[in-house]
Amino acid sequence: MAIIKVKGSITRVFYEGKGIEVTESYETKTGDTINKRYTVWLKQPTTLEVGDTVQVEGLYSSEIDNWTNKEGEAKQSIKVSINNPLVVPAEPMQIIKDIFEPTHREPSPF
C-alpha cells in the first residue's frame, strides 16, 4: 500500500471518535477552491475536535462510491481512507502544550 500525507481541518468526528474526516483545501491557478476529504480510521477514540488542524500520515486506500444526487442522476466519487494513521496537531507546539498543561490548578501556598 502507498503512504499518504495530508494537512487539513477536521470536519467530522464519528464512529465513537474512532473515525475522523479531514478536509484539505487549496486554491487552483484559476482561483477555484478545491476541497479534498479523507476518512481517517483510528484504533482508539480521539480527543480531537471539529475545527482542529492536523497532519495525518498513513496507508492509502480508496473505493468507488455510487450514489444518486437530488435530481435523480447517478453519480460516482472516490472515497479515500487513511489507515494506521499518525495524527498530530498541525501546530507542533500544541503537542507540548497538551502534554505539560496542568489538568487542574491549585492556589500556590506562597
C-alpha positions, 0 to 999 in steps of 0.5 A: 500500500502507498503512504499518504500525507495530508494537512487539513481541518477536521470536519467530522468526528464519528464512529465513537471518535474512532473515525475522523474526516479531514478536509484539505483545501487549496486554491487552483491557478484559476482561483477555484477552491478545491476541497479534498476529504479523507476518512481517517480510521483510528484504533482508539477514540480521539480527543480531537475536535471539529475545527482542529488542524492536523497532519495525518500520515498513513496507508492509502486506500480508496473505493468507488462510491455510487450514489444518486444526487437530488435530481435523480442522476447517478453519480460516482466519487472516490472515497479515500481512507487513511489507515494506521494513521499518525495524527498530530496537531498541525501546530507542533507546539500544541503537542507540548502544550497538551502534554505539560498543561496542568489538568487542574490548578491549585492556589500556590501556598506562597 
